[in-house]
Amino acid sequence: MTVVAEHDPALRARAADRIPGIRTVDDHRKVIDAPDVDAVLVLTPDHTQHVSYMG
């Protein structure tokens, strides 16, 4: 894992604390534009997954 995108500053800080060497960003587009990222895995909470599929 190279980078975590999360809009919530507290959750970004938690990811940085739990995953040594991880880079965090506040906008998913920064991940997509990163030259060192070859694949993206999207994770969402259970209660929001239906919204992702309906979009």
N, C-alpha and C positions, 0 to 999 in steps of 0.2 A: 504494500500500500504506500502510495506516494503523497497523496493529498486528500484532505477532507474538506468539503464545502458545507458550510452551515451558517445560516443567517443569525442565529442566536450566539452572541459573544460568550455567554457562560458555557454553552455546549462546545464551542470551538476550544475554549480553554480546557475543558474536561478531556476532549479528544487529545489535545497536546500533552496533557499530563499522563494519559493512559497509554499512548502510542509513541515510544521514543523515536525521535527524528521525523515525525510527521509534520507536513506543512499544512496549514489551515488557511482557508480563504472564506470570504463572506458572500461570494457570488459564484454560482455553478459555472457561469460562462468562463471564468478564469481557469477552471479545470479543463474545459473543452479546448481552450486556446493554448494550454500549456504544451510546449514541445516535448516534454518528457513523459506525457501521459499517452499510453497506447490503447487503453480500454477504460470504460467507465461503468461502475456498478451503482445503480440507484436503489437506495433503501428508504422506505417510508413506513410510518407506523401503520398497524393493521387498519385502524379506523379511517385512514385517508387513502388507502389503496384503490378503492372504487373510483375516486375522483381521477386518479392517474389514468385509469382505463377508459373512463368516459370522455376524456379530453380529446 
